[in-house]
Amino acid sequence: MFLSDFRKEFFDVIVNQRVALLVASDIDALCACKILQALFHCDHVQYTLVPVSGWQDLETAFLEHKEQFKYFVLINCGANVDLLETLQPEDDSIFFICDTHRPVDVINVYNDSQIKLLIKQDDDLGIPSYDDIFRDDDDEEEGNEDDSGNESDDGQEPSGKRRKFEGDAVERRIERRRERREWEARRKEILFDYEQYEYHGTSSAIIMFELAWVMSKDSKDMLWWAIIGLTDQWVQDKITNIKYVTDVATLQRHVSRHSHSNEDEENLLSIDCLRISFEFDLRLALYQHWSLYESICNSSYTSSYFKIWSIHGQKKLQEFLADMGLPLKQVKQKFNSMDITIKENLREVIEESSNKFGMKDIRIQTFSVHFGFKNKFLAADIVYAAGALLENTETEDSKTDNFIKALDCLSRSNLDKLHDGIEKAKKKLIAIQQTVASCICTNLIISQGPFLYCYLMEGSPDVKMFSKPMSLSLLSKCLLKAFICSTKNKRCRLLPLIMAAPLDLEKGTVIVVGIPPESESSDKKNFFGRAFEKAAESTSSRTLHDHFDMSIIELKTEDRSKFLDALITLLS
């Protein structure tokens, strides 16, 4: 059931209760969690935080906590499956679900008692009407009519009247069965159309921030977390450009409101102050914490355009740098060490040269933050840093430890963790670009007919890093962009990509991710979730659909070829 008044129907209900907070492993969920934790702290709400990275984690967490808790808050998980069927809870368990995954399961939508959805209804949800998918059964009525139709008085021949009544009853039953068959066929069609594509709605961090705002408890920190949640959706390519710009405009109004409020007048020069600014900045990853040269080489947008992996691409990059009139010595040193005169109008210089070279979208609407006097970060910097900490493979830390580190780096009191995350993010971006170059130069991307396919071999550099879902998705999107820029085959430019990487050598499994075609007008809707399910079913492939994104699955290595053959047949 959709809630219309989040404050009254959600927060006021749980404010005096103990709550289990189950949070998915993505940056938007972390930000929504930080905002909700701050609200809980204001009202002294007792809660237990449990990170969940997939359906199995969610089931385990629920089983461990169902005795102690009646109220469960799920962030970025639980909306796109029949949750009651999955968890089999007692009748008194209540689930509040704030989830960006679409489509929302229809059973969750129409369950009034246990499922409460914290989801904006102004998102384009397209939910089928109740009468189209649910219907009272007429079996009893039919049974009664069967009895009355088959009875005969003392075994005698039925009278003409009786025969006529019986004929009418049979006709009515046949008519009703025909209607039911038609209704079921229509229902199947409606549900197929509704569930066919997977996509994402409004950021959960924005939903939680708006709840805080309605309660007059919003702060600049909460607003910054909402901005990071939205930026995560843009970095991960989960929402359309129109949706991103619309939500940026909403947050920009909140930024203006906080900037003009008088609460921080005394603290404007304080070392602890937090200032958020809206700005048009460059689509260059981490460039303010790196050298400009390395950022251009390792940002998906510029590296794909220049085709950095080729000799011709390197020449083109040198021409670009020459056109900007920046000395190589300046471009290759850390951004912080560049001459102040160059830094002052750097954005304008880059933008002018980018337009000459055909990169007309180098500018992006975003936000930056100043912590005190010297720490400045763009929202995307935090997304990259938190993502690198969340899926860190350098140490043998548990998933929960990584989750806590990523959560901590969002607080301005933990700048050392944030800087650590930024260093790890740089390594990750370099690994992505090296893998992209390797895949393109060795022709690892194969056209399979209805889609492109790429498999990362065991023993490839950084293959362990790409066994993680977010990292593999990011790599897949960069690889598809780069492939489109480098291929001469126009048909291939319109195809989606399936990418697989080794997951667990001992178990013999691979992780598979499917991403939609890359285009400016793309609606970011992904059909691979349903396609993977059908292909696995038709070939009895041993798959595990454990991820909250349906388009990411685990598959037994030896079932890979029959699974792909089934997908080709299904999508041709």
N, C-alpha and C positions, 0 to 999 in steps of 0.2 A: 504494500500500500504506500502511495506517495504521501509524504507529510507536507502540509501547506504552511504551517507555522513552526519552523524548526525550534524556536525558543520554547514555545509552550508545549509542543508535542514531543520534543526530544530532550532539551537541556533541563527543563523544569521537572521532567519525569525522573531523570537519573541523578539529580543534584544531591539527593540524600541517600543514594544507594552505592553499593560497591559495584564497580564496572570492570569487565574484562575488555581490554583494548587490543584488538588483533589487527596488526598493520602489515601490509604487503611490502616487499622489498623493492620499492622504487622511490625516486626522489620526491615526486609529488606527494606520495603517501607519507614520507618522512616529514615534509613541511606541514601537511594537514595535521599530523600527529603532534608536532611542536605547538601549533596554535591551540589544539584541543588540550594538550597538557597545561598550557598557560591558563586556559579558562578553568580547568579543573583545579589548578593551584589557587586561583582567585576565590573559588567557592569551597575549597577544602574537600573536593570530591575524592574518595578513595578509589584507586584504580590499579590494575595490574597490566603492564605492557608486555605483549607477546608478539615478536616478529614472526611472520609466516611467509615462506617463499613459494608455496604452492598448495594445491588442494590437500595433499597428504599432511603437510604441516598444519593446515587449518583444522582438519579432522582430529589430529592428535591433540592440538591445543584445546579444542572444544571438549574432547573426552577428559582431559586433565583438569579442566576448570568448571565443568557443568554442575558439579555438586556444590561448589562455593558461590557461584554467580548465577543470577537470574538475567542480568542485562549484559549483552555483548555488543560492542561497537566495532564494526568491520570497516577498515579503510582500504579502498582500492582492491577489494576482493569480495566475492559473494553475490554480486548482482546478476551475473550472466549465466548462472545455473540455478536449478530448483534447489534452494538451500536446505529446505526441510527434508527433501529426499536424500540429499548428500549427508547431512549431519544427524538425521533422525533424533531431534531433540524432544525433551518432555514438553507438555502443552504449556507450561508456565514460562518457558525461556523466550525472551524477547530479543530480536536482532535489529539493531539500527545500522543500516548499510549506506556508507558514503563511498561511491565507486564510480570511476570514469568509464569503466568497460561497458560497451553497448554491443548488441541490444540487451536490454534488461529482460530477464526471463519472465514470461507472462504469469507464471504461478506466483512469483514474488510480487508482481504488480497487483494481482487480485486477491492476495492473502491479507485480510484485514486484522488478523489477531496477533500474529507473531513477527511478521516482516514489516519493518518501517523503513522506507527509502528516503534518504537525505539526498535527493537528486532534483536538480532544477528542471521544472517541467517546461520551461521555455526553450530547452534544447529540442532539437528536431527528433523526437523519440519514435513517432509513427507507430504507437502501440495499437494492436488490433482491438476492436471493441469486444466486450465480454460475451455478447450473444454469438459472435462469430466463432469463438473457440471453446465456449462451455455451454452445455445443454443438459437439461434434466432428462433422465432416462425414462423411456416409456415402456420398459419391459414389463412392469407389474400390470399396467393397463392391458398390454398385449396378452399377458398370461390370463387375466380375468376373462378377456374376450375369447381366448382359446377354450377356456372351461365352458363358457356359456354356449359357444358354438358347437362343441362336441357332445354336449348333453343331449340325450333323447329320452322321451317319456316312456319308461318301462320297456325299452328296447323296441318300441313301435316305430314305424316309418314316420319321420317328421312331417308335419303338415306343410302345405304350400307356403303358408305364412312363415313357418319356421325356416323352410328352405330359403326363402327370400331374405330373411334376417341374417341367416348364416352366410349367404352370398355377399350381402352388404358388408358384413364383418370381415370377411376374407379380403374383399376389395379394399376396405379401409386399412387393413394390416399391410397389404401389398403396397398401397399408396404411401403409408407411413414409412415403411422400410425403404422405399425408393427415395423419399424425401431425406431420410437419414443418411443413405449412401451418398446422395448429392451434397448434403451438408458436410459429411466427413471429408469428401473429396475437396470441397471448397476450403474447409478448415486446414487441411494438409497444405494446400496451395498458399493460403494466407500465411501460415506459420513458416513455410519454406521461404517466401518472399521476405518475411520479417527477420528471420534468423540467418539468412544467407550470408550477410556481410558483417564483419566485426569492425568496430570503429570506436572512437573515444569522445566523450562529452566534456563538459566544463570541469576544469581542474578541481580536485577535492580540496586543495589548499585554499582556493578562492571561495568555495562553499563554506568552509570553516571560518575564513576571515569575515565573510558576510554575516555569519551567525554572531561573531564577536562584535561586529559593527552594530547590528540590531540591538545587542545587549549593552551597547555603549562601553564595551570593555576592550575595544581594539587599540593596539599600540603600534608604534613604528616597526618594532621587531616583527609583530604578526603580519603587518603589511609587506615587509621584506620577504617573509616566508611565502606569502601568497604569490609574490612576484616570481620567486624561485620555482614554485610549483608550476606556474604557467610557462616559464622559460624552459623547464624540463620537457613539457609537452612539445615545445617548438624544436628543441635540440634533438629529441628522439623522433621528430617528424610524425607525431601522433595526430596533429590537428591541421586543418586547412589554414592557409594564410589569412583568409577573411576572418575566421574564428579567432586566430591569434591577435589580429589587429583590433578586433572588437573588444576582446578581453583586456588588451593593453589600454585601450581608451577608458574602460571602466576603472582599472587600477590607477590610471593617471589622475582621475578625478579624486581618488582617495589620497594620492600623493600630494596633490595641491591642497587638499583640506588639511592634512597633517602639517604641511609646510607653513600654512597660514595660521594655524592655531597658536595660541600664545604659550602653550605649556613649556616650550623649550627656549624661551627668550633668554632666560638667564644662562642656559647651558650651551648657547650657540658656539662659545669658544672653549667649552669644556673638553677635556681629553676623552671623556666617555660618550660624547654626543654621537648620534647616528643621523646622517643626512642622506635621504634618498632623492635622486634626480632622474627625471625622464630625459632620455637623449637618443639621438640617431647615432648609432655607433657602427663599427665595421664588423663584417662577418668573418673575423679572423680570430681563431680560438686562442684564448689566453695570451694575446699579444702584449698586454701590459705587464705580464709576468715572465716574458720570454724575450727572444730577439724577434724583430719584425720579420727577418728572413725565415727563421724557423717556423714562425706562425703561418706565413704565407705557404710554405712548403707542406705543412701538416694540417691545414684547414681543408676540409672536403671541398668547399666551394671554389677556392682558388687553385688547389692542386689538380682538381678535375679539369678546370678550364684550361690551365697551362699544359696539362698532360706532363706533369713534373717527371714522370718515370722515363720519358724519352729524351734523346739528345735535343731534338727540335724544341721540346717543352722547356728544357733548361735555357736554351737560347732565348726563347720567348720571355721567360722570366727575367733574364738579364736585360732585355730590351725594356721591359716594364719598369724595372728599377732605374734604368737610365732615363726613361721618360719622366720619372718623378724627380730626377735631379738629386737623388740622395746618395751620398758617398757610401760605398760598400762597407767601409769600416763602421759607419754609423748604423747601417741596417743590420749588421751581423753582431752588434753588441747588445747587451741587455737593454730593454726599453728604458728602464730607470736611469741608465747611464748615458742615454742619448743627449745631444745638445738641446738645451731648453728651447732654443730658437726653432729647431727642427720640430720638436714635439708640439709646439704651440699651434701650428696649422697643419699638422701631419694628416689629420682626417680628410681635410679639404684637398690636399695634394694627392692622397691615395684615391679619393673618389674621382677626381678629375681624370687621372690616368686610367682608372678602371673603366670609366665611360668610353675613353678612346679605344680601349682594348675589348670593348663589348661586354664588360661585366657590369651591367646596369643595376644589378641588385646587391651591390657590395654593402649598401647601407641597410640597417635594420632598426626598427623601433625597439628600444629596450630601456632598462633602468640600471643605474649604478648606485653604489652606496659608499659613503665615507664613514669609517669607524675612527673617530678621533681625528688627528691631524694628517696622518700619513698613510693609513691603509685604505686604498680605494679598490673596489672590486666591481666587475660587471656581473649581472645575474647569471650569465652563462658560465662565468669562471667558477661560481659556486656549484653549479650543476655538474660540470666536468669533475670538480674535486670530490664532491660527495659520491658521484658514481664510481670514481676510481677507488675510493675507500670501501664502498659497499661491496664491490666485486674484486677486492684485492686478492691476488694470487701469489704475491711475493712471499707472504708468510703463511704458516699453517693455522692461522686463527680460525675459530669457528664462525659460522654464518652470523650467529648472534653477536659475537664480538665486533665483527665488521659493521653490523647494523648500528650498534651503539656508537662506534667511532664516526660513522657517517652522520648519525643524528647529532653528535656532539659538535661536529665541524660547522653546523648551521648556527651555533651560538657565537656571538661576538666575543665571548669570554674565552673561546678556545681557538685563537688565531693560529697557534702552532700546529693544531690538527688540520686546519684549513690549508696552511702552507704545505704541509706534508701531502695532503690530498692533491694540491695543484702540481707538485712534483711528480706524483704517481700518474696524474692525468696526462702530463706531457709525454711520459714513457708510453702510455696507452695510445695516444694520438700518433706517435712515431711508429709504434707497432702496427697500427691500422694502415697507415700510408705505405709502410714497407710491404705488408701483406697484399694490399691492393696492387702495388707495382709488380709484385711477384706473380699474382694471379693473372694479370693482364699480359705481362711479358712472356709467360709460359702457356698462354691460351688455356687456362684452367676453366674458363667460363664457356659452357657448351649450350647451344640452343637445342632444347629437347622438343621443339614443336610449339606447344602452347606456353612454355615458360623457359627461362634460362636456368641453368643449374651449375653450381660450383661446389666442389668438395675439397676441404682443407686436408691435406695428407697428414698422417701421423708422422711426427718428426719435423713438421714445419716449425720455423721459429715462432715463439709466442702462442703455440697452439693451445696451451693450458689456459691462457688468458681468454681465448675465444670459445672456451667450453661454458662460459657464463652467458646467460641469455641477453642481458643488456649490451654487453660488449660485442656479441655476435650480431645482434640487430644493427648496432651502429656500424660495424664493419660491412654488413650486407648493404646498407643504404649508401655508404661511401663507395663501395665497389660497383653498385648499379649505376650511380652517377658517373663514375669514372669510365665505365664500360660504354655508356651512352655517348660520352664525349669522344671516345676513341674508335667506336665501330663505324664502318661505312654502310652497314646493313640497316636500312631504314626500318624494316619490320622488327628487328631485334630491339629497337629503341622503345617499342610500345609494349614489350613483354615484362611480366613480373619475374622475380628471382627467387629460387629456392637455394638455400645455402646449408651445408652440413659440415659439422666439425666433430672430431673425436671427443667423447665425453668421459667414458670410463673404460680403459683398456682391459681391465680385469673382467668386467661384466660384458665387455664387447658391445658397448652402446655408443651411439652418436646423437648429437643434438641437432635438430633440424628447424630452420626458421624460414617462413615464407613472407615475402614483402610485396606489396602491390606495385604496379608500373610507376615509373618516375615521370611526372609531367607537371607543368605549371598549374594545370586545371584539375589535377588529381583531387578526388574527394577523400583520400586517405582511407578508403574502405577496403578491407582485406577479406578475400573469399577463401583463403587457404585453411582457416580453422575447420570449416565444414568439409572441405575437400580432403583434408588429412584424415578426418574421422571416417569418411566413406571409403577412401583408398585402403585404410588399415582394416576396415570391416570386410571388404570384398576379397582381400588377399590373406586374411588371418595373420597379418604382420604383427609382431610383438611390439606394441607401442605403449608409451606412457604419456597420457595427456594430463600432466600434472601442473602445468604453468597456468597462471591466471589469464595470460594472453593465449587464446586457442591456437594461434598460428605458430606456436613454439611447442615442439614435442620431442620426446626421446624415442629412439628407435634402435632395435637390434641391428648390428652392422650387417649380418648375413641376410637380413630381410630388405636391405636397402634397394636392391635392383628390382625386386617384384613390387615393392611399394611405389617406386618411381614409374614403373610400367603402368600400374593401375592409375596413377595420377595423370599420366599422358593420355590414357584412354578416356578418363573421366572429363578432362578439361578440353579435349580436342573437339 
